[in-house]
């Protein structure tokens, strides 16, 4: 007999927080083991997920300037994590891909998580998998929309407390 559970907003937020923290900590530990910064690690994760990316796409997804993305790609290339090759349809562009060694490292690092997720998904019925997919899709869309709307708002400078400067003559 299955017990029905009404998932509250607070429970959902708590579970998503736990997952976000765990993913962030795993990524940070992996970055440290490879001698990378968090931004460099994120770049590798995005390139791994996309297969190959133009430097401009890396800049866009990481919210870097073109110069910042160029410097990042150069650092990763010097360390042997990425390779460059000409774009097949755009002569002016290049594509960035993972080096075989880094691709293997990332595959090994994420294999336990992927096996665990496959096991969890296999234990679900078809209807449950469809419901989970729908919830994840809606949450991803919501997060993307919120990110886009925040980026459209003018950037505010951090508030700095104002203290009067003592005068030498007062």
C-alpha positions in Angstrom: 0.0 0.0 0.0 1.5 3.4 -1.0 1.1 6.4 1.2 0.2 9.6 -0.6 2.4 12.5 0.3 1.5 16.1 -0.4 4.8 17.8 -1.1 4.8 21.3 0.3 6.6 24.3 -1.1 9.0 24.3 1.9 9.8 20.6 1.4 10.4 21.1 -2.3 12.6 24.1 -1.7 14.6 22.1 1.0 15.1 19.2 -1.3 16.2 21.4 -4.2 18.6 23.3 -1.8 20.1 20.0 -0.7 20.7 18.9 -4.3 22.1 22.3 -5.3 24.5 22.3 -2.4 25.6 18.7 -3.1 26.1 19.4 -6.8 28.1 22.6 -6.0 30.3 20.8 -3.5 30.9 17.9 -5.9 31.8 20.3 -8.7 34.1 22.3 -6.3 35.9 19.1 -5.1 36.4 18.0 -8.7 37.7 21.4 -9.7 40.2 21.3 -6.8 41.3 17.9 -7.8 42.0 19.1 -11.3 43.6 22.4 -10.1 40.8 24.5 -11.7 38.7 27.4 -10.6 34.9 27.0 -10.3 34.4 29.0 -13.6 37.0 26.8 -15.4 35.2 23.7 -14.1 31.8 25.1 -15.3 33.3 25.7 -18.7 34.4 22.1 -18.9 30.9 20.9 -17.8 29.2 23.0 -20.4 31.6 21.9 -23.2 31.1 18.3 -22.0 27.3 18.7 -22.1 27.3 20.4 -25.5 30.0 18.3 -27.2 31.8 21.4 -28.6 31.2 25.1 -28.2 32.4 28.3 -29.9 34.2 30.6 -27.5 31.4 33.1 -27.9 28.9 30.4 -26.7 31.2 29.7 -23.7 31.2 33.5 -23.0 27.4 33.7 -23.2 26.7 30.7 -20.9 29.2 31.8 -18.3 28.4 35.6 -18.7 32.0 36.5 -19.6 33.3 39.1 -21.9 34.9 37.8 -25.1 38.3 38.6 -23.7 37.5 36.7 -20.5 36.3 33.7 -22.5 39.5 33.8 -24.6 41.7 33.9 -21.6 39.7 31.0 -20.0 40.0 28.8 -23.1 43.7 29.6 -23.3 44.3 28.5 -19.7 42.3 25.3 -20.2 44.1 24.5 -23.5 47.6 25.1 -21.8 46.6 22.6 -19.1 45.5 20.1 -21.7 41.8 20.1 -20.8 40.4 21.4 -24.1 41.3 21.3 -27.8 40.5 23.8 -30.6 39.6 23.0 -34.2 38.1 25.0 -37.0 34.4 25.4 -37.2 33.1 23.3 -40.1 30.8 25.9 -41.5 32.2 29.3 -40.2 35.8 29.9 -41.4 36.1 32.7 -38.9 35.3 30.6 -35.8 36.7 27.7 -33.9 35.1 25.1 -31.7 36.3 24.0 -28.3 36.1 20.4 -27.3 37.3 18.4 -24.3 40.6 16.6 -24.6 40.2 12.8 -24.5 41.9 12.7 -21.0 39.6 15.3 -19.5 36.5 13.7 -21.1 37.5 10.4 -19.4 38.1 12.2 -16.1 34.7 13.8 -16.2 33.0 10.6 -17.2 34.6 8.8 -14.3 33.7 11.5 -11.9 30.1 11.6 -12.8 29.6 7.9 -13.4 28.4 7.1 -9.8 25.8 9.9 -10.0 24.6 8.8 -13.4 24.3 5.1 -12.2 22.4 6.3 -9.2 20.0 8.4 -11.2 19.4 5.5 -13.6 18.6 3.3 -10.7 16.2 5.8 -9.2 14.5 6.3 -12.6 14.3 2.5 -13.2 12.4 2.1 -9.9 9.7 4.5 -11.0 6.6 3.6 -13.0 5.9 5.2 -16.4 3.5 7.7 -15.0 5.9 8.6 -12.2 8.8 9.1 -14.7 6.5 11.4 -16.8 5.5 13.4 -13.7 9.1 13.8 -12.6 10.1 14.8 -16.1 7.3 17.4 -16.2 8.3 18.8 -12.8 12.0 19.1 -13.7 11.1 20.7 -17.1 8.9 23.3 -15.4 11.5 24.0 -12.7 14.3 24.4 -15.3 12.1 26.7 -17.4 11.2 28.8 -14.3 14.9 29.1 -13.3 15.8 30.1 -16.9 13.1 32.7 -17.0 14.1 34.2 -13.6 17.7 34.3 -14.7 16.7 36.1 -17.9 14.5 38.6 -16.1 17.2 39.4 -13.5 19.8 40.0 -16.3 17.4 42.5 -17.9 17.1 44.6 -14.7 19.7 47.4 -14.2 22.6 46.3 -12.1 22.6 48.0 -8.7 25.8 48.9 -7.0 26.3 47.4 -3.5 25.3 49.7 -0.8 28.3 51.1 1.0 27.7 52.7 4.3 28.6 56.4 4.2 30.6 57.7 7.1 31.6 61.3 7.3 35.3 61.8 6.8 36.7 63.6 9.8 38.1 66.9 9.0 41.6 67.9 10.2 40.4 71.4 10.8 37.0 70.8 12.5 
